[in-house]
């Protein structure tokens, strides 16, 4: 007697993980991420050596300190650069939860 569970070799493969797997996210709302192409449908692109201004609005409940970083990934998902973001200088950053920095692909 043989049985067929309906599974194939392809369905038994472990699915590839997302780039966010293994990272811990608490209750940190992140919005207004820039740059964005067609609402995030496509990745933003730049030429090597061209600085890209990146930013996001991020905050946390309570009075704990918050740090925000932007990570540049290559097309395969490998980390190429990480930069710590900071609140914008001057009046533009006063009283906001905006964070900005510059990534420069090489």
Jmol script that loads the backbone (N, CA, C; Angstrom):
load data "model"
ATOM      1  N   UNK A   1       0.842  -1.175   0.000  1.00  0.00           N
ATOM      2  CA  UNK A   1       0.000   0.000   0.000  1.00  0.00           C
ATOM      3  C   UNK A   1       0.889   1.240   0.000  1.00  0.00           C
ATOM      4  N   UNK A   2       0.590   2.180  -0.857  1.00  0.00           N
ATOM      5  CA  UNK A   2       1.345   3.428  -0.904  1.00  0.00           C
ATOM      6  C   UNK A   2       0.389   4.579  -0.652  1.00  0.00           C
ATOM      7  N   UNK A   3       0.962   5.621  -0.083  1.00  0.00           N
ATOM      8  CA  UNK A   3       0.160   6.823   0.146  1.00  0.00           C
ATOM      9  C   UNK A   3       0.873   8.003  -0.476  1.00  0.00           C
ATOM     10  N   UNK A   4       0.127   8.975  -0.840  1.00  0.00           N
ATOM     11  CA  UNK A   4       0.683  10.191  -1.414  1.00  0.00           C
ATOM     12  C   UNK A   4       0.193  11.355  -0.572  1.00  0.00           C
ATOM     13  N   UNK A   5       1.116  11.992   0.095  1.00  0.00           N
ATOM     14  CA  UNK A   5       0.731  13.106   0.968  1.00  0.00           C
ATOM     15  C   UNK A   5       0.497  14.390   0.193  1.00  0.00           C
ATOM     16  N   UNK A   6       0.804  14.368  -1.094  1.00  0.00           N
ATOM     17  CA  UNK A   6       0.571  15.565  -1.895  1.00  0.00           C
ATOM     18  C   UNK A   6       1.717  16.558  -1.836  1.00  0.00           C
ATOM     19  N   UNK A   7       2.830  16.183  -1.215  1.00  0.00           N
ATOM     20  CA  UNK A   7       3.958  17.100  -1.148  1.00  0.00           C
ATOM     21  C   UNK A   7       4.979  16.725  -2.199  1.00  0.00           C
ATOM     22  N   UNK A   8       5.645  17.725  -2.718  1.00  0.00           N
ATOM     23  CA  UNK A   8       6.699  17.501  -3.701  1.00  0.00           C
ATOM     24  C   UNK A   8       8.021  17.915  -3.102  1.00  0.00           C
ATOM     25  N   UNK A   9       9.097  17.585  -3.793  1.00  0.00           N
ATOM     26  CA  UNK A   9      10.427  17.972  -3.305  1.00  0.00           C
ATOM     27  C   UNK A   9      10.534  19.486  -3.191  1.00  0.00           C
ATOM     28  N   UNK A  10       9.929  20.204  -4.129  1.00  0.00           N
ATOM     29  CA  UNK A  10       9.998  21.662  -4.089  1.00  0.00           C
ATOM     30  C   UNK A  10       9.268  22.226  -2.880  1.00  0.00           C
ATOM     31  N   UNK A  11       8.152  21.613  -2.497  1.00  0.00           N
ATOM     32  CA  UNK A  11       7.399  22.146  -1.363  1.00  0.00           C
ATOM     33  C   UNK A  11       8.054  21.816  -0.034  1.00  0.00           C
ATOM     34  N   UNK A  12       8.975  20.845  -0.014  1.00  0.00           N
ATOM     35  CA  UNK A  12       9.661  20.485   1.221  1.00  0.00           C
ATOM     36  C   UNK A  12      10.858  21.378   1.504  1.00  0.00           C
ATOM     37  N   UNK A  13      11.303  22.141   0.488  1.00  0.00           N
ATOM     38  CA  UNK A  13      12.447  23.028   0.683  1.00  0.00           C
ATOM     39  C   UNK A  13      12.083  24.113   1.685  1.00  0.00           C
ATOM     40  N   UNK A  14      13.061  24.467   2.480  1.00  0.00           N
ATOM     41  CA  UNK A  14      12.853  25.550   3.434  1.00  0.00           C
ATOM     42  C   UNK A  14      12.777  26.868   2.666  1.00  0.00           C
ATOM     43  N   UNK A  15      11.756  27.692   2.920  1.00  0.00           N
ATOM     44  CA  UNK A  15      11.654  28.953   2.189  1.00  0.00           C
ATOM     45  C   UNK A  15      12.800  29.886   2.565  1.00  0.00           C
ATOM     46  N   UNK A  16      13.204  30.704   1.589  1.00  0.00           N
ATOM     47  CA  UNK A  16      14.254  31.684   1.864  1.00  0.00           C
ATOM     48  C   UNK A  16      13.723  32.701   2.857  1.00  0.00           C
ATOM     49  N   UNK A  17      14.592  33.120   3.754  1.00  0.00           N
ATOM     50  CA  UNK A  17      14.191  34.098   4.752  1.00  0.00           C
ATOM     51  C   UNK A  17      14.138  35.503   4.181  1.00  0.00           C
ATOM     52  N   UNK A  18      13.407  36.331   4.856  1.00  0.00           N
ATOM     53  CA  UNK A  18      13.358  37.738   4.487  1.00  0.00           C
ATOM     54  C   UNK A  18      14.578  38.434   5.064  1.00  0.00           C
ATOM     55  N   UNK A  19      14.905  39.609   4.554  1.00  0.00           N
ATOM     56  CA  UNK A  19      16.082  40.320   5.051  1.00  0.00           C
ATOM     57  C   UNK A  19      15.879  40.791   6.483  1.00  0.00           C
ATOM     58  N   UNK A  20      14.653  40.832   6.943  1.00  0.00           N
ATOM     59  CA  UNK A  20      14.397  41.269   8.312  1.00  0.00           C
ATOM     60  C   UNK A  20      14.393  40.125   9.307  1.00  0.00           C
ATOM     61  N   UNK A  21      14.513  38.884   8.827  1.00  0.00           N
ATOM     62  CA  UNK A  21      14.539  37.742   9.743  1.00  0.00           C
ATOM     63  C   UNK A  21      15.737  37.861  10.682  1.00  0.00           C
ATOM     64  N   UNK A  22      15.525  37.591  11.934  1.00  0.00           N
ATOM     65  CA  UNK A  22      16.602  37.660  12.915  1.00  0.00           C
ATOM     66  C   UNK A  22      16.744  39.023  13.564  1.00  0.00           C
ATOM     67  N   UNK A  23      16.092  40.031  13.015  1.00  0.00           N
ATOM     68  CA  UNK A  23      16.140  41.358  13.624  1.00  0.00           C
ATOM     69  C   UNK A  23      14.989  41.483  14.609  1.00  0.00           C
ATOM     70  N   UNK A  24      15.211  42.233  15.656  1.00  0.00           N
ATOM     71  CA  UNK A  24      14.168  42.407  16.665  1.00  0.00           C
ATOM     72  C   UNK A  24      13.533  43.774  16.499  1.00  0.00           C
ATOM     73  N   UNK A  25      12.238  43.771  16.409  1.00  0.00           N
ATOM     74  CA  UNK A  25      11.491  45.012  16.313  1.00  0.00           C
ATOM     75  C   UNK A  25      10.509  45.064  17.470  1.00  0.00           C
ATOM     76  N   UNK A  26      10.545  46.137  18.210  1.00  0.00           N
ATOM     77  CA  UNK A  26       9.579  46.328  19.276  1.00  0.00           C
ATOM     78  C   UNK A  26       8.430  47.158  18.746  1.00  0.00           C
ATOM     79  N   UNK A  27       7.898  47.968  19.608  1.00  0.00           N
ATOM     80  CA  UNK A  27       6.802  48.836  19.191  1.00  0.00           C
ATOM     81  C   UNK A  27       7.396  50.157  18.722  1.00  0.00           C
ATOM     82  N   UNK A  28       7.948  50.129  17.539  1.00  0.00           N
ATOM     83  CA  UNK A  28       8.583  51.299  16.945  1.00  0.00           C
ATOM     84  C   UNK A  28       7.873  51.643  15.641  1.00  0.00           C
ATOM     85  N   UNK A  29       6.914  52.541  15.672  1.00  0.00           N
ATOM     86  CA  UNK A  29       6.295  52.939  14.410  1.00  0.00           C
ATOM     87  C   UNK A  29       7.324  53.644  13.520  1.00  0.00           C
ATOM     88  N   UNK A  30       7.425  53.210  12.274  1.00  0.00           N
ATOM     89  CA  UNK A  30       8.318  53.824  11.296  1.00  0.00           C
ATOM     90  C   UNK A  30       7.470  54.154  10.077  1.00  0.00           C
ATOM     91  N   UNK A  31       7.508  55.420   9.663  1.00  0.00           N
ATOM     92  CA  UNK A  31       6.705  55.833   8.514  1.00  0.00           C
ATOM     93  C   UNK A  31       7.480  56.867   7.708  1.00  0.00           C
ATOM     94  N   UNK A  32       6.894  57.284   6.614  1.00  0.00           N
ATOM     95  CA  UNK A  32       7.465  58.312   5.740  1.00  0.00           C
ATOM     96  C   UNK A  32       8.922  58.021   5.395  1.00  0.00           C
ATOM     97  N   UNK A  33       9.196  56.770   5.040  1.00  0.00           N
ATOM     98  CA  UNK A  33      10.550  56.373   4.661  1.00  0.00           C
ATOM     99  C   UNK A  33      10.867  56.959   3.291  1.00  0.00           C
ATOM    100  N   UNK A  34      12.070  57.528   3.157  1.00  0.00           N
ATOM    101  CA  UNK A  34      12.497  58.110   1.885  1.00  0.00           C
ATOM    102  C   UNK A  34      13.936  57.728   1.614  1.00  0.00           C
ATOM    103  N   UNK A  35      14.381  57.551   0.391  1.00  0.00           N
ATOM    104  CA  UNK A  35      13.591  57.722  -0.825  1.00  0.00           C
ATOM    105  C   UNK A  35      12.663  56.543  -1.051  1.00  0.00           C
ATOM    106  N   UNK A  36      11.626  56.791  -1.800  1.00  0.00           N
ATOM    107  CA  UNK A  36      10.657  55.747  -2.114  1.00  0.00           C
ATOM    108  C   UNK A  36      10.277  55.882  -3.589  1.00  0.00           C
ATOM    109  N   UNK A  37      10.136  54.755  -4.255  1.00  0.00           N
ATOM    110  CA  UNK A  37       9.762  54.745  -5.670  1.00  0.00           C
ATOM    111  C   UNK A  37       8.424  54.024  -5.787  1.00  0.00           C
ATOM    112  N   UNK A  38       7.431  54.737  -6.282  1.00  0.00           N
ATOM    113  CA  UNK A  38       6.076  54.205  -6.462  1.00  0.00           C
ATOM    114  C   UNK A  38       5.562  53.501  -5.213  1.00  0.00           C
ATOM    115  N   UNK A  39       5.625  54.206  -4.095  1.00  0.00           N
ATOM    116  CA  UNK A  39       5.089  53.681  -2.842  1.00  0.00           C
ATOM    117  C   UNK A  39       5.826  52.475  -2.298  1.00  0.00           C
ATOM    118  N   UNK A  40       7.084  52.303  -2.676  1.00  0.00           N
ATOM    119  CA  UNK A  40       7.872  51.177  -2.190  1.00  0.00           C
ATOM    120  C   UNK A  40       7.814  49.955  -3.085  1.00  0.00           C
ATOM    121  N   UNK A  41       7.148  50.087  -4.218  1.00  0.00           N
ATOM    122  CA  UNK A  41       7.028  48.956  -5.134  1.00  0.00           C
ATOM    123  C   UNK A  41       8.383  48.574  -5.728  1.00  0.00           C
ATOM    124  N   UNK A  42       9.247  49.574  -5.938  1.00  0.00           N
ATOM    125  CA  UNK A  42      10.568  49.344  -6.509  1.00  0.00           C
ATOM    126  C   UNK A  42      11.637  49.924  -5.586  1.00  0.00           C
ATOM    127  N   UNK A  43      12.832  49.350  -5.590  1.00  0.00           N
ATOM    128  CA  UNK A  43      13.901  49.906  -4.753  1.00  0.00           C
ATOM    129  C   UNK A  43      14.440  51.204  -5.353  1.00  0.00           C
ATOM    130  N   UNK A  44      14.863  52.102  -4.486  1.00  0.00           N
ATOM    131  CA  UNK A  44      15.514  53.322  -4.948  1.00  0.00           C
ATOM    132  C   UNK A  44      16.892  52.951  -5.482  1.00  0.00           C
ATOM    133  N   UNK A  45      17.381  53.707  -6.454  1.00  0.00           N
ATOM    134  CA  UNK A  45      18.674  53.410  -7.064  1.00  0.00           C
ATOM    135  C   UNK A  45      19.551  54.653  -7.044  1.00  0.00           C
ATOM    136  N   UNK A  46      20.862  54.418  -7.078  1.00  0.00           N
ATOM    137  CA  UNK A  46      21.824  55.516  -7.139  1.00  0.00           C
ATOM    138  C   UNK A  46      23.091  55.008  -7.803  1.00  0.00           C
ATOM    139  N   UNK A  47      23.898  55.941  -8.274  1.00  0.00           N
ATOM    140  CA  UNK A  47      25.186  55.598  -8.868  1.00  0.00           C
ATOM    141  C   UNK A  47      26.233  55.455  -7.775  1.00  0.00           C
ATOM    142  N   UNK A  48      27.258  54.631  -7.995  1.00  0.00           N
ATOM    143  CA  UNK A  48      28.345  54.527  -7.007  1.00  0.00           C
ATOM    144  C   UNK A  48      28.960  55.898  -6.744  1.00  0.00           C
ATOM    145  N   UNK A  49      29.163  56.213  -5.480  1.00  0.00           N
ATOM    146  CA  UNK A  49      29.730  57.494  -5.077  1.00  0.00           C
ATOM    147  C   UNK A  49      28.713  58.607  -4.916  1.00  0.00           C
ATOM    148  N   UNK A  50      27.491  58.373  -5.336  1.00  0.00           N
ATOM    149  CA  UNK A  50      26.431  59.376  -5.224  1.00  0.00           C
ATOM    150  C   UNK A  50      25.771  59.261  -3.855  1.00  0.00           C
ATOM    151  N   UNK A  51      25.807  60.335  -3.082  1.00  0.00           N
ATOM    152  CA  UNK A  51      25.178  60.328  -1.766  1.00  0.00           C
ATOM    153  C   UNK A  51      23.662  60.345  -1.884  1.00  0.00           C
ATOM    154  N   UNK A  52      23.009  59.506  -1.108  1.00  0.00           N
ATOM    155  CA  UNK A  52      21.551  59.427  -1.099  1.00  0.00           C
ATOM    156  C   UNK A  52      21.077  59.888   0.272  1.00  0.00           C
ATOM    157  N   UNK A  53      20.253  60.912   0.299  1.00  0.00           N
ATOM    158  CA  UNK A  53      19.664  61.336   1.566  1.00  0.00           C
ATOM    159  C   UNK A  53      18.542  60.358   1.890  1.00  0.00           C
ATOM    160  N   UNK A  54      18.654  59.710   3.035  1.00  0.00           N
ATOM    161  CA  UNK A  54      17.632  58.769   3.484  1.00  0.00           C
ATOM    162  C   UNK A  54      17.000  59.317   4.751  1.00  0.00           C
ATOM    163  N   UNK A  55      15.753  59.000   4.956  1.00  0.00           N
ATOM    164  CA  UNK A  55      15.083  59.491   6.145  1.00  0.00           C
ATOM    165  C   UNK A  55      13.856  58.676   6.476  1.00  0.00           C
ATOM    166  N   UNK A  56      13.407  58.852   7.695  1.00  0.00           N
ATOM    167  CA  UNK A  56      12.199  58.181   8.161  1.00  0.00           C
ATOM    168  C   UNK A  56      11.690  58.909   9.395  1.00  0.00           C
ATOM    169  N   UNK A  57      10.417  58.773   9.636  1.00  0.00           N
ATOM    170  CA  UNK A  57       9.827  59.246  10.876  1.00  0.00           C
ATOM    171  C   UNK A  57       9.705  58.028  11.778  1.00  0.00           C
ATOM    172  N   UNK A  58      10.363  58.085  12.932  1.00  0.00           N
ATOM    173  CA  UNK A  58      10.376  56.944  13.853  1.00  0.00           C
ATOM    174  C   UNK A  58      10.253  57.458  15.281  1.00  0.00           C
ATOM    175  N   UNK A  59       9.481  56.744  16.078  1.00  0.00           N
ATOM    176  CA  UNK A  59       9.343  57.134  17.482  1.00  0.00           C
ATOM    177  C   UNK A  59       9.023  55.910  18.315  1.00  0.00           C
ATOM    178  N   UNK A  60       9.041  56.108  19.613  1.00  0.00           N
ATOM    179  CA  UNK A  60       8.771  55.021  20.546  1.00  0.00           C
ATOM    180  C   UNK A  60       7.944  55.574  21.701  1.00  0.00           C
ATOM    181  N   UNK A  61       7.100  54.734  22.254  1.00  0.00           N
ATOM    182  CA  UNK A  61       6.324  55.137  23.427  1.00  0.00           C
ATOM    183  C   UNK A  61       7.255  55.321  24.612  1.00  0.00           C
ATOM    184  N   UNK A  62       6.900  56.209  25.484  1.00  0.00           N
ATOM    185  CA  UNK A  62       7.662  56.372  26.715  1.00  0.00           C
ATOM    186  C   UNK A  62       8.839  57.312  26.562  1.00  0.00           C
ATOM    187  N   UNK A  63       9.789  57.167  27.486  1.00  0.00           N
ATOM    188  CA  UNK A  63      10.922  58.085  27.544  1.00  0.00           C
ATOM    189  C   UNK A  63      12.247  57.408  27.229  1.00  0.00           C
ATOM    190  N   UNK A  64      12.200  56.192  26.719  1.00  0.00           N
ATOM    191  CA  UNK A  64      13.438  55.497  26.379  1.00  0.00           C
ATOM    192  C   UNK A  64      14.115  56.172  25.195  1.00  0.00           C
ATOM    193  N   UNK A  65      15.442  56.057  25.163  1.00  0.00           N
ATOM    194  CA  UNK A  65      16.179  56.608  24.038  1.00  0.00           C
ATOM    195  C   UNK A  65      15.943  55.758  22.801  1.00  0.00           C
ATOM    196  N   UNK A  66      16.091  56.386  21.663  1.00  0.00           N
ATOM    197  CA  UNK A  66      15.843  55.722  20.394  1.00  0.00           C
ATOM    198  C   UNK A  66      17.000  56.013  19.458  1.00  0.00           C
ATOM    199  N   UNK A  67      17.463  55.012  18.751  1.00  0.00           N
ATOM    200  CA  UNK A  67      18.474  55.176  17.716  1.00  0.00           C
ATOM    201  C   UNK A  67      17.931  54.593  16.425  1.00  0.00           C
ATOM    202  N   UNK A  68      18.223  55.245  15.311  1.00  0.00           N
ATOM    203  CA  UNK A  68      17.704  54.806  14.021  1.00  0.00           C
ATOM    204  C   UNK A  68      18.874  54.665  13.055  1.00  0.00           C
ATOM    205  N   UNK A  69      18.910  53.555  12.326  1.00  0.00           N
ATOM    206  CA  UNK A  69      19.951  53.319  11.327  1.00  0.00           C
ATOM    207  C   UNK A  69      19.310  52.993   9.990  1.00  0.00           C
ATOM    208  N   UNK A  70      20.024  53.320   8.912  1.00  0.00           N
ATOM    209  CA  UNK A  70      19.623  52.920   7.563  1.00  0.00           C
ATOM    210  C   UNK A  70      20.658  51.926   7.062  1.00  0.00           C
ATOM    211  N   UNK A  71      20.196  50.904   6.371  1.00  0.00           N
ATOM    212  CA  UNK A  71      21.084  49.854   5.884  1.00  0.00           C
ATOM    213  C   UNK A  71      20.952  49.769   4.368  1.00  0.00           C
ATOM    214  N   UNK A  72      22.094  49.837   3.688  1.00  0.00           N
ATOM    215  CA  UNK A  72      22.131  49.702   2.239  1.00  0.00           C
ATOM    216  C   UNK A  72      22.422  48.247   1.902  1.00  0.00           C
ATOM    217  N   UNK A  73      21.537  47.646   1.116  1.00  0.00           N
ATOM    218  CA  UNK A  73      21.686  46.248   0.713  1.00  0.00           C
ATOM    219  C   UNK A  73      21.970  46.169  -0.780  1.00  0.00           C
ATOM    220  N   UNK A  74      22.772  45.171  -1.169  1.00  0.00           N
ATOM    221  CA  UNK A  74      22.980  44.951  -2.597  1.00  0.00           C
ATOM    222  C   UNK A  74      21.788  44.152  -3.142  1.00  0.00           C
ATOM    223  N   UNK A  75      21.731  43.928  -4.458  1.00  0.00           N
ATOM    224  CA  UNK A  75      20.579  43.209  -5.025  1.00  0.00           C
ATOM    225  C   UNK A  75      20.364  41.809  -4.455  1.00  0.00           C
ATOM    226  N   UNK A  76      21.403  41.202  -3.885  1.00  0.00           N
ATOM    227  CA  UNK A  76      21.259  39.866  -3.298  1.00  0.00           C
ATOM    228  C   UNK A  76      20.812  39.922  -1.834  1.00  0.00           C
ATOM    229  N   UNK A  77      20.691  41.130  -1.286  1.00  0.00           N
ATOM    230  CA  UNK A  77      20.271  41.273   0.103  1.00  0.00           C
ATOM    231  C   UNK A  77      21.415  41.332   1.095  1.00  0.00           C
ATOM    232  N   UNK A  78      22.654  41.396   0.604  1.00  0.00           N
ATOM    233  CA  UNK A  78      23.816  41.466   1.492  1.00  0.00           C
ATOM    234  C   UNK A  78      24.044  42.914   1.932  1.00  0.00           C
ATOM    235  N   UNK A  79      24.300  43.084   3.224  1.00  0.00           N
ATOM    236  CA  UNK A  79      24.524  44.427   3.749  1.00  0.00           C
ATOM    237  C   UNK A  79      25.820  44.999   3.189  1.00  0.00           C
ATOM    238  N   UNK A  80      25.734  46.228   2.669  1.00  0.00           N
ATOM    239  CA  UNK A  80      26.899  46.913   2.108  1.00  0.00           C
ATOM    240  C   UNK A  80      27.313  48.127   2.924  1.00  0.00           C
ATOM    241  N   UNK A  81      26.359  48.778   3.548  1.00  0.00           N
ATOM    242  CA  UNK A  81      26.675  49.964   4.347  1.00  0.00           C
ATOM    243  C   UNK A  81      25.573  50.176   5.371  1.00  0.00           C
ATOM    244  N   UNK A  82      25.968  50.684   6.526  1.00  0.00           N
ATOM    245  CA  UNK A  82      25.016  51.017   7.582  1.00  0.00           C
ATOM    246  C   UNK A  82      25.392  52.410   8.091  1.00  0.00           C
ATOM    247  N   UNK A  83      24.410  53.267   8.221  1.00  0.00           N
ATOM    248  CA  UNK A  83      24.660  54.619   8.715  1.00  0.00           C
ATOM    249  C   UNK A  83      23.626  54.943   9.791  1.00  0.00           C
ATOM    250  N   UNK A  84      24.101  55.550  10.844  1.00  0.00           N
ATOM    251  CA  UNK A  84      23.215  55.966  11.930  1.00  0.00           C
ATOM    252  C   UNK A  84      22.552  57.282  11.532  1.00  0.00           C
ATOM    253  N   UNK A  85      21.252  57.336  11.659  1.00  0.00           N
ATOM    254  CA  UNK A  85      20.511  58.544  11.320  1.00  0.00           C
ATOM    255  C   UNK A  85      20.444  59.462  12.533  1.00  0.00           C
ATOM    256  N   UNK A  86      20.226  60.742  12.266  1.00  0.00           N
ATOM    257  CA  UNK A  86      20.149  61.746  13.327  1.00  0.00           C
ATOM    258  C   UNK A  86      18.987  62.692  13.026  1.00  0.00           C
ATOM    259  N   UNK A  87      18.474  63.361  14.053  1.00  0.00           N
ATOM    260  CA  UNK A  87      17.431  64.355  13.786  1.00  0.00           C
ATOM    261  C   UNK A  87      17.982  65.462  12.886  1.00  0.00           C
ATOM    262  N   UNK A  88      17.177  65.986  11.963  1.00  0.00           N
ATOM    263  CA  UNK A  88      17.647  67.072  11.098  1.00  0.00           C
ATOM    264  C   UNK A  88      18.062  68.282  11.930  1.00  0.00           C
ATOM    265  N   UNK A  89      19.078  68.992  11.456  1.00  0.00           N
ATOM    266  CA  UNK A  89      19.559  70.176  12.178  1.00  0.00           C
ATOM    267  C   UNK A  89      18.692  71.378  11.839  1.00  0.00           C
ATOM    268  N   UNK A  90      18.677  72.331  12.745  1.00  0.00           N
ATOM    269  CA  UNK A  90      17.926  73.556  12.519  1.00  0.00           C
ATOM    270  C   UNK A  90      16.456  73.402  12.856  1.00  0.00           C
ATOM    271  N   UNK A  91      15.703  74.388  12.433  1.00  0.00           N
ATOM    272  CA  UNK A  91      14.277  74.420  12.752  1.00  0.00           C
ATOM    273  C   UNK A  91      13.505  73.261  12.129  1.00  0.00           C
ATOM    274  N   UNK A  92      14.010  72.739  11.041  1.00  0.00           N
ATOM    275  CA  UNK A  92      13.313  71.648  10.355  1.00  0.00           C
ATOM    276  C   UNK A  92      13.188  70.414  11.231  1.00  0.00           C
ATOM    277  N   UNK A  93      14.106  70.223  12.178  1.00  0.00           N
ATOM    278  CA  UNK A  93      14.077  69.042  13.019  1.00  0.00           C
ATOM    279  C   UNK A  93      13.486  69.257  14.398  1.00  0.00           C
ATOM    280  N   UNK A  94      13.176  70.500  14.738  1.00  0.00           N
ATOM    281  CA  UNK A  94      12.656  70.782  16.075  1.00  0.00           C
ATOM    282  C   UNK A  94      11.260  70.205  16.265  1.00  0.00           C
ATOM    283  N   UNK A  95      11.090  69.433  17.321  1.00  0.00           N
ATOM    284  CA  UNK A  95       9.779  68.912  17.674  1.00  0.00           C
ATOM    285  C   UNK A  95       9.246  67.840  16.745  1.00  0.00           C
ATOM    286  N   UNK A  96      10.094  67.279  15.909  1.00  0.00           N
ATOM    287  CA  UNK A  96       9.634  66.220  15.005  1.00  0.00           C
ATOM    288  C   UNK A  96      10.273  64.896  15.405  1.00  0.00           C
ATOM    289  N   UNK A  97       9.780  63.838  14.845  1.00  0.00           N
ATOM    290  CA  UNK A  97      10.348  62.505  15.056  1.00  0.00           C
ATOM    291  C   UNK A  97      11.073  62.057  13.792  1.00  0.00           C
ATOM    292  N   UNK A  98      11.526  63.030  13.018  1.00  0.00           N
ATOM    293  CA  UNK A  98      12.201  62.757  11.748  1.00  0.00           C
ATOM    294  C   UNK A  98      13.671  62.441  11.992  1.00  0.00           C
ATOM    295  N   UNK A  99      14.198  61.470  11.258  1.00  0.00           N
ATOM    296  CA  UNK A  99      15.603  61.070  11.319  1.00  0.00           C
ATOM    297  C   UNK A  99      16.140  61.051   9.902  1.00  0.00           C
ATOM    298  N   UNK A 100      17.384  61.543   9.703  1.00  0.00           N
ATOM    299  CA  UNK A 100      17.962  61.585   8.365  1.00  0.00           C
ATOM    300  C   UNK A 100      19.444  61.240   8.390  1.00  0.00           C
ATOM    301  N   UNK A 101      19.942  60.830   7.247  1.00  0.00           N
ATOM    302  CA  UNK A 101      21.359  60.527   7.079  1.00  0.00           C
ATOM    303  C   UNK A 101      21.669  60.395   5.601  1.00  0.00           C
ATOM    304  N   UNK A 102      22.939  60.116   5.293  1.00  0.00           N
ATOM    305  CA  UNK A 102      23.361  59.970   3.901  1.00  0.00           C
ATOM    306  C   UNK A 102      24.045  58.626   3.718  1.00  0.00           C
ATOM    307  N   UNK A 103      23.552  57.851   2.768  1.00  0.00           N
ATOM    308  CA  UNK A 103      24.188  56.601   2.351  1.00  0.00           C
ATOM    309  C   UNK A 103      24.913  56.873   1.039  1.00  0.00           C
ATOM    310  N   UNK A 104      26.112  56.333   0.896  1.00  0.00           N
ATOM    311  CA  UNK A 104      26.881  56.504  -0.331  1.00  0.00           C
ATOM    312  C   UNK A 104      27.302  55.137  -0.854  1.00  0.00           C
ATOM    313  N   UNK A 105      26.617  54.625  -1.878  1.00  0.00           N
ATOM    314  CA  UNK A 105      27.006  53.322  -2.420  1.00  0.00           C
ATOM    315  C   UNK A 105      28.396  53.378  -3.036  1.00  0.00           C
ATOM    316  N   UNK A 106      29.119  52.268  -2.934  1.00  0.00           N
ATOM    317  CA  UNK A 106      30.461  52.236  -3.537  1.00  0.00           C
ATOM    318  C   UNK A 106      30.516  51.228  -4.662  1.00  0.00           C
TER     319      UNK A 106
END
end "model"
wireframe off; spacefill off
backbone 0.3
color backbone group
